[in-house]
């Protein structure tokens, strides 16, 4: 038991000035808690009553510290983005030393070699779907597909069919979305 072993340390006096009692109780000198005072019971109670962990911190520093408490001040990652994570046959485990990847299994090294798919907002994703293209399509592929679909769904080619006209509106809107962003 940690407290009992420390309280039995021989020759340690109370760190409070003008006190000759044994210093049996630890109290931190600062918020890092790496260095401590040793007090008797009466003085540790008085010290703790006046202790302010957040003294010297402004409001934004206090809020940042309290937000960090939710993760015990440890680093966090977005779901699926944890470094050293290995996915194999539908399972996921942590391999920070790349032992599994070095053994030839698809792991973190194989994951690093593959180019990461670009993140696409929902509007652009829908635009690619409306043009029946992959998100990795080039601007030239987008233009070519647009021309093909406009010819197919133009009202003159469909005898004024309203369904074809609605499809043409979606195609034009999709093309506008993708070309205003500089393509795929």
Backbone as CSV, one residue per row, in Angstrom:
resi,resn,N_x,N_y,N_z,CA_x,CA_y,CA_z,C_x,C_y,C_z
1,UNK,0.843,-1.175,0.000,0.000,0.000,0.000,0.888,1.237,0.000
2,UNK,0.714,2.096,-0.943,1.600,3.222,-1.178,1.591,4.223,-0.016
3,UNK,0.433,4.605,0.466,0.313,5.610,1.523,0.989,5.177,2.811
4,UNK,0.845,3.912,3.169,1.428,3.429,4.412,2.941,3.413,4.330
5,UNK,3.510,3.034,3.206,4.960,2.976,3.053,5.560,4.378,3.104
6,UNK,4.883,5.342,2.494,5.399,6.701,2.496,5.274,7.345,3.866
7,UNK,4.195,7.029,4.590,3.984,7.662,5.887,4.951,7.144,6.934
8,UNK,5.582,6.001,6.673,6.513,5.441,7.642,7.951,5.837,7.348
9,UNK,8.169,6.727,6.384,9.533,7.136,6.057,10.150,7.840,7.255
10,UNK,11.319,7.393,7.730,11.920,7.957,8.934,12.526,9.331,8.691
11,UNK,12.428,10.195,9.701,13.125,11.463,9.682,12.541,12.545,8.800
12,UNK,11.393,12.374,8.247,10.804,13.402,7.389,9.944,14.299,8.264
13,UNK,10.270,15.599,8.278,9.498,16.548,9.076,8.497,17.292,8.223
14,UNK,7.555,17.947,8.855,6.533,18.744,8.169,7.201,19.917,7.467
15,UNK,6.833,20.174,6.206,7.421,21.259,5.417,6.848,22.625,5.761
16,UNK,5.873,22.694,6.623,5.304,23.980,7.024,6.279,24.648,7.994
17,UNK,6.553,25.949,7.804,7.492,26.612,8.723,6.994,26.565,10.167
18,UNK,7.865,26.472,11.074,7.592,26.462,12.522,6.765,25.266,12.959
19,UNK,6.897,24.125,12.263,6.188,22.912,12.667,7.216,21.802,12.819
20,UNK,7.163,21.117,13.959,8.138,20.054,14.222,7.525,18.664,14.113
21,UNK,6.261,18.574,13.694,5.588,17.273,13.571,6.146,16.513,12.364
22,UNK,5.876,15.228,12.329,6.337,14.383,11.217,5.538,14.705,9.952
23,UNK,6.246,14.803,8.806,5.595,15.039,7.516,5.164,13.720,6.908
24,UNK,3.941,13.340,7.139,3.447,12.030,6.703,2.569,12.105,5.448
25,UNK,2.141,13.300,5.062,1.162,13.415,3.977,1.722,14.269,2.844
26,UNK,1.620,13.727,1.645,2.108,14.410,0.454,1.095,15.419,-0.062
27,UNK,1.599,16.556,-0.586,0.758,17.559,-1.242,1.552,18.106,-2.429
28,UNK,0.954,18.209,-3.601,1.704,18.649,-4.785,2.103,20.117,-4.703
29,UNK,3.299,20.422,-5.220,3.763,21.816,-5.244,3.166,22.577,-6.423
30,UNK,2.868,21.868,-7.523,2.270,22.500,-8.699,1.313,21.519,-9.370
31,UNK,0.651,21.956,-10.449,-0.376,21.104,-11.070,0.202,19.900,-11.780
32,UNK,1.476,19.900,-12.127,2.081,18.724,-12.761,2.213,17.576,-11.766
33,UNK,2.361,17.895,-10.475,2.413,16.875,-9.437,3.702,16.076,-9.411
34,UNK,4.785,16.627,-9.950,6.046,15.892,-9.965,6.860,16.120,-8.697
35,UNK,6.646,17.237,-8.037,7.357,17.540,-6.801,6.313,17.780,-5.714
36,UNK,6.649,17.399,-4.460,5.646,17.447,-3.393,6.190,18.074,-2.111
37,UNK,5.267,18.628,-1.339,5.525,19.003,0.045,5.154,17.807,0.901
38,UNK,5.718,17.759,2.099,5.317,16.747,3.085,4.846,17.501,4.329
39,UNK,3.567,17.271,4.690,2.969,17.982,5.813,2.446,17.013,6.864
40,UNK,2.254,17.563,8.047,1.523,16.818,9.073,0.035,16.911,8.731
41,UNK,-0.813,16.194,9.444,-2.241,16.137,9.115,-2.900,17.511,9.148
42,UNK,-2.621,18.300,10.161,-3.251,19.630,10.267,-2.843,20.540,9.114
43,UNK,-1.577,20.533,8.770,-1.113,21.434,7.715,-1.492,20.945,6.316
44,UNK,-1.585,19.640,6.088,-2.029,19.169,4.775,-3.496,19.516,4.569
45,UNK,-4.287,19.481,5.633,-5.698,19.895,5.521,-5.799,21.371,5.162
46,UNK,-5.000,22.202,5.810,-5.022,23.644,5.529,-4.528,23.912,4.105
47,UNK,-3.490,23.209,3.688,-2.945,23.386,2.336,-3.982,22.983,1.288
48,UNK,-4.620,21.832,1.485,-5.623,21.348,0.526,-6.833,22.266,0.451
49,UNK,-7.196,22.885,1.569,-8.350,23.795,1.561,-8.082,25.012,0.682
50,UNK,-6.833,25.424,0.568,-6.509,26.589,-0.241,-5.958,26.260,-1.623
51,UNK,-5.880,24.984,-1.954,-5.300,24.561,-3.245,-6.231,24.891,-4.393
52,UNK,-5.696,25.519,-5.427,-6.466,25.817,-6.639,-5.676,25.280,-7.835
53,UNK,-6.115,24.168,-8.367,-5.424,23.508,-9.482,-5.310,24.441,-10.684
54,UNK,-6.325,25.272,-10.914,-6.372,26.102,-12.116,-5.789,27.503,-11.906
55,UNK,-5.118,27.756,-10.796,-4.553,29.095,-10.581,-3.501,29.368,-11.645
56,UNK,-3.516,30.578,-12.184,-2.576,30.961,-13.225,-3.029,30.613,-14.625
57,UNK,-4.203,29.991,-14.781,-4.711,29.645,-16.108,-5.848,30.596,-16.468
58,UNK,-5.930,30.987,-17.763,-7.061,31.811,-18.187,-8.242,30.902,-18.531
59,UNK,-9.359,31.491,-18.863,-10.585,30.725,-19.096,-10.446,29.722,-20.241
60,UNK,-9.805,30.123,-21.343,-9.675,29.195,-22.472,-8.755,28.021,-22.126
61,UNK,-7.715,28.246,-21.330,-6.838,27.160,-20.908,-7.574,26.181,-19.988
62,UNK,-8.414,26.727,-19.124,-9.203,25.865,-18.224,-10.164,25.003,-19.033
63,UNK,-10.848,25.618,-20.008,-11.793,24.863,-20.834,-11.091,23.791,-21.653
64,UNK,-9.911,24.115,-22.200,-9.154,23.126,-22.974,-8.731,21.965,-22.082
65,UNK,-8.314,22.255,-20.869,-7.917,21.189,-19.944,-9.114,20.294,-19.609
66,UNK,-10.258,20.908,-19.361,-11.444,20.130,-19.011,-11.937,19.293,-20.194
67,UNK,-11.807,19.805,-21.431,-12.161,18.996,-22.602,-11.247,17.785,-22.711
68,UNK,-9.977,17.976,-22.403,-9.015,16.884,-22.444,-9.298,15.811,-21.406
69,UNK,-10.004,16.161,-20.341,-10.338,15.173,-19.308,-11.199,14.041,-19.858
70,UNK,-11.971,14.303,-20.894,-12.855,13.264,-21.430,-12.062,12.122,-22.072
71,UNK,-10.799,12.371,-22.442,-9.952,11.328,-23.025,-8.711,11.085,-22.181
72,UNK,-8.737,11.516,-20.943,-7.620,11.351,-20.008,-6.347,11.980,-20.566
73,UNK,-6.502,13.031,-21.349,-5.388,13.774,-21.936,-4.502,12.880,-22.803
74,UNK,-5.118,11.926,-23.470,-4.417,11.029,-24.393,-4.801,11.417,-25.818
75,UNK,-3.947,11.138,-26.804,-4.287,11.469,-28.185,-5.464,10.637,-28.683
76,UNK,-6.247,11.220,-29.566,-7.396,10.522,-30.134,-7.341,10.621,-31.655
77,UNK,-8.064,9.715,-32.334,-8.141,9.704,-33.786,-9.584,9.517,-34.198
78,UNK,-9.880,9.923,-35.431,-11.199,9.654,-35.995,-11.338,8.146,-36.139
79,UNK,-12.536,7.655,-36.073,-12.797,6.230,-36.192,-12.222,5.698,-37.501
80,UNK,-11.387,4.663,-37.407,-10.786,4.048,-38.581,-9.479,4.672,-39.024
81,UNK,-9.055,5.787,-38.396,-7.825,6.469,-38.793,-6.678,6.246,-37.814
82,UNK,-6.826,5.329,-36.875,-5.804,5.137,-35.852,-4.504,4.631,-36.482
83,UNK,-3.370,5.260,-36.170,-2.097,4.802,-36.731,-1.777,3.382,-36.291
84,UNK,-1.245,2.600,-37.199,-0.853,1.239,-36.865,-1.999,0.252,-36.875
85,UNK,-3.194,0.656,-37.310,-4.333,-0.246,-37.347,-4.230,-1.139,-38.576
86,UNK,-4.440,-2.412,-38.381,-4.366,-3.376,-39.470,-5.743,-3.977,-39.681
87,UNK,-6.184,-4.009,-40.931,-7.460,-4.638,-41.264,-7.154,-5.845,-42.131
88,UNK,-7.663,-6.994,-41.722,-7.422,-8.219,-42.469,-8.627,-9.120,-42.306
89,UNK,-9.190,-9.561,-43.391,-10.325,-10.491,-43.405,-11.474,-9.984,-42.533
90,UNK,-11.731,-8.694,-42.572,-12.858,-8.135,-41.840,-12.575,-7.836,-40.378
91,UNK,-11.379,-8.172,-39.880,-11.026,-7.896,-38.497,-10.068,-6.718,-38.449
92,UNK,-10.011,-6.061,-37.306,-9.132,-4.914,-37.156,-8.387,-5.041,-35.840
93,UNK,-7.072,-4.868,-35.874,-6.289,-4.880,-34.649,-5.143,-3.894,-34.797
94,UNK,-4.485,-3.594,-33.685,-3.413,-2.623,-33.686,-2.080,-3.346,-33.859
95,UNK,-1.278,-2.867,-34.806,0.029,-3.443,-35.094,1.030,-2.299,-35.231
96,UNK,1.358,-1.601,-34.118,2.212,-0.417,-34.230,3.620,-0.724,-34.713
97,UNK,4.096,-1.947,-34.543,5.453,-2.292,-34.981,5.445,-2.968,-36.347
98,UNK,4.293,-3.086,-36.980,4.117,-3.653,-38.312,4.660,-5.084,-38.404
99,UNK,4.434,-5.862,-37.365,4.877,-7.254,-37.367,4.026,-8.070,-38.328
100,UNK,2.732,-7.849,-38.302,1.825,-8.589,-39.169,2.041,-8.185,-40.621
101,UNK,2.220,-6.873,-40.860,2.474,-6.399,-42.219,3.786,-6.923,-42.749
102,UNK,4.807,-7.017,-41.905,6.105,-7.530,-42.330,6.026,-9.009,-42.682
103,UNK,5.061,-9.717,-42.093,4.900,-11.140,-42.374,4.175,-11.380,-43.699
104,UNK,3.766,-10.311,-44.377,3.153,-10.467,-45.687,1.648,-10.324,-45.694
105,UNK,1.042,-10.113,-44.529,-0.395,-9.897,-44.494,-0.685,-8.460,-44.879
106,UNK,-1.879,-8.237,-45.434,-2.285,-6.876,-45.777,-2.414,-6.104,-44.483
107,UNK,-1.534,-5.169,-44.280,-1.534,-4.442,-43.019,-1.272,-2.981,-43.227
108,UNK,-0.654,-2.389,-42.246,-0.447,-0.957,-42.294,0.472,-0.553,-43.439
109,UNK,1.480,-1.381,-43.771,2.370,-1.034,-44.862,1.615,-1.085,-46.186
110,UNK,0.810,-2.107,-46.381,0.023,-2.215,-47.609,-0.966,-1.062,-47.697
111,UNK,-1.476,-0.639,-46.554,-2.427,0.463,-46.524,-1.738,1.769,-46.937
112,UNK,-0.467,1.942,-46.517,0.256,3.152,-46.859,0.592,3.210,-48.343
113,UNK,0.801,2.054,-48.988,1.170,2.028,-50.394,0.009,2.404,-51.301
114,UNK,-1.219,2.120,-50.857,-2.387,2.463,-51.662,-2.655,3.961,-51.557
115,UNK,-2.962,4.605,-52.671,-3.301,6.027,-52.568,-4.632,6.188,-51.829
116,UNK,-4.680,7.158,-50.964,-5.892,7.386,-50.183,-6.965,7.993,-51.084
117,UNK,-8.185,7.485,-50.961,-9.279,8.019,-51.757,-9.596,9.425,-51.286
118,UNK,-9.823,10.335,-52.234,-10.139,11.699,-51.821,-11.501,11.753,-51.119
119,UNK,-11.592,12.614,-50.129,-12.864,12.788,-49.424,-13.748,13.701,-50.261
120,UNK,-14.978,13.263,-50.477,-15.888,13.981,-51.361,-17.136,14.340,-50.577
121,UNK,-17.562,15.592,-50.728,-18.769,16.010,-50.026,-19.998,15.356,-50.667
122,UNK,-21.108,15.273,-49.951,-22.298,14.562,-50.451,-22.844,15.116,-51.765
123,UNK,-22.770,16.427,-51.952,-23.299,17.024,-53.189,-22.493,16.542,-54.396
124,UNK,-21.160,16.524,-54.267,-20.317,16.063,-55.368,-20.496,14.565,-55.582
125,UNK,-20.636,13.808,-54.497,-20.846,12.356,-54.624,-22.134,12.075,-55.410
126,UNK,-23.197,12.843,-55.119,-24.458,12.682,-55.845,-24.289,13.083,-57.307
127,UNK,-23.493,14.125,-57.545,-23.258,14.571,-58.921,-22.547,13.481,-59.723
128,UNK,-21.537,12.838,-59.128,-20.859,11.733,-59.821,-21.838,10.591,-60.092
129,UNK,-22.715,10.317,-59.138,-23.696,9.239,-59.317,-24.675,9.593,-60.445
130,UNK,-25.102,10.848,-60.516,-26.032,11.262,-61.573,-25.402,11.130,-62.958
131,UNK,-24.091,11.339,-63.035,-23.400,11.190,-64.319,-22.894,9.767,-64.520
132,UNK,-23.112,8.903,-63.545,-22.674,7.505,-63.577,-21.162,7.415,-63.779
133,UNK,-20.432,8.179,-62.944,-18.972,8.217,-62.995,-18.390,7.916,-61.627
134,UNK,-17.130,7.514,-61.612,-16.401,7.298,-60.366,-15.889,8.645,-59.853
135,UNK,-15.755,8.802,-58.526,-15.235,10.067,-57.981,-13.818,10.401,-58.444
136,UNK,-13.087,9.415,-58.926,-11.723,9.671,-59.393,-11.681,10.113,-60.853
137,UNK,-12.826,10.320,-61.474,-12.883,10.686,-62.893,-12.235,12.043,-63.132
138,UNK,-11.578,12.159,-64.293,-10.923,13.420,-64.653,-11.956,14.397,-65.220
139,UNK,-11.531,15.640,-65.364,-12.405,16.668,-65.926,-12.795,16.315,-67.357
140,UNK,-11.861,15.751,-68.115,-12.157,15.353,-69.501,-13.218,14.244,-69.527
141,UNK,-13.123,13.277,-68.613,-14.120,12.203,-68.548,-15.498,12.760,-68.163
142,UNK,-15.511,13.753,-67.277,-16.774,14.377,-66.874,-17.418,15.072,-68.083
143,UNK,-16.619,15.824,-68.841,-17.143,16.538,-70.010,-17.655,15.570,-71.074
144,UNK,-16.906,14.508,-71.314,-17.315,13.517,-72.324,-18.630,12.862,-71.922
145,UNK,-18.737,12.450,-70.670,-19.961,11.798,-70.184,-21.134,12.770,-70.232
146,UNK,-20.908,14.032,-69.896,-21.960,15.051,-69.938,-22.517,15.184,-71.360
147,UNK,-21.635,15.259,-72.332,-22.083,15.407,-73.725,-22.905,14.200,-74.167
148,UNK,-22.472,12.995,-73.781,-23.208,11.779,-74.144,-24.622,11.804,-73.550
149,UNK,-24.717,12.173,-72.264,-26.009,12.141,-71.589,-26.947,13.247,-72.066
150,UNK,-26.386,14.421,-72.392,-27.230,15.514,-72.912,-27.857,15.101,-74.240
151,UNK,-27.076,14.449,-75.096,-27.619,13.987,-76.379,-28.714,12.948,-76.164
152,UNK,-28.502,12.060,-75.197,-29.471,10.978,-74.958,-30.775,11.507,-74.355
153,UNK,-30.702,12.470,-73.417,-31.908,12.900,-72.700,-32.452,14.256,-73.155
154,UNK,-31.951,14.801,-74.241,-32.449,16.084,-74.728,-33.924,15.925,-75.143
155,UNK,-34.771,16.940,-74.857,-36.202,16.831,-75.207,-36.454,16.599,-76.695
156,UNK,-35.621,17.133,-77.566,-35.806,16.927,-78.999,-35.592,15.464,-79.383
157,UNK,-34.724,14.774,-78.652,-34.448,13.371,-78.953,-35.472,12.445,-78.300
158,UNK,-36.281,12.967,-77.378,-37.225,12.134,-76.636,-38.673,12.551,-76.826
159,UNK,-38.930,13.356,-77.774,-40.316,13.731,-78.083,-41.023,14.451,-76.941
160,UNK,-40.292,15.241,-76.147,-40.904,16.001,-75.056,-41.239,15.187,-73.833
161,UNK,-40.652,14.019,-73.651,-40.893,13.160,-72.484,-40.449,13.898,-71.214
162,UNK,-41.361,14.048,-70.238,-41.053,14.796,-69.015,-40.039,14.066,-68.134
163,UNK,-40.036,12.734,-68.142,-39.064,11.983,-67.343,-37.648,12.231,-67.872
164,UNK,-37.509,12.261,-69.208,-36.212,12.536,-69.813,-35.779,13.972,-69.524
165,UNK,-36.761,14.882,-69.486,-36.456,16.280,-69.187,-35.956,16.440,-67.749
166,UNK,-36.562,15.723,-66.800,-36.105,15.756,-65.398,-34.705,15.163,-65.263
167,UNK,-34.464,14.077,-66.000,-33.130,13.458,-65.976,-32.097,14.437,-66.534
168,UNK,-32.456,15.167,-67.595,-31.549,16.147,-68.182,-31.238,17.269,-67.173
169,UNK,-32.238,17.694,-66.415,-32.009,18.726,-65.390,-31.010,18.240,-64.345
170,UNK,-31.135,16.974,-63.917,-30.189,16.414,-62.936,-28.779,16.351,-63.518
171,UNK,-28.686,15.999,-64.783,-27.377,15.902,-65.450,-26.720,17.280,-65.528
172,UNK,-27.489,18.285,-65.915,-26.956,19.651,-66.016,-26.518,20.152,-64.648
173,UNK,-27.326,19.888,-63.615,-26.990,20.302,-62.249,-25.707,19.594,-61.775
174,UNK,-25.598,18.299,-62.070,-24.413,17.532,-61.675,-23.171,18.072,-62.371
175,UNK,-23.283,18.358,-63.653,-22.148,18.894,-64.401,-21.723,20.245,-63.839
176,UNK,-22.687,21.062,-63.496,-22.403,22.372,-62.921,-21.665,22.246,-61.586
177,UNK,-22.108,21.324,-60.753,-21.463,21.095,-59.453,-20.020,20.658,-59.641
178,UNK,-19.796,19.709,-60.540,-18.451,19.162,-60.700,-17.489,20.118,-61.398
179,UNK,-17.972,20.880,-62.364,-17.062,21.797,-63.061,-16.802,23.059,-62.253
180,UNK,-17.705,23.442,-61.369,-17.466,24.634,-60.542,-16.413,24.367,-59.497
181,UNK,-16.141,23.096,-59.215,-15.122,22.716,-58.209,-13.819,22.298,-58.852
182,UNK,-13.706,22.410,-60.120,-12.468,22.055,-60.793,-12.381,20.617,-61.191
183,UNK,-13.488,19.917,-61.311,-13.492,18.534,-61.779,-13.316,17.539,-60.665
184,UNK,-12.948,16.261,-61.025,-12.864,15.175,-60.080,-11.594,15.101,-59.339
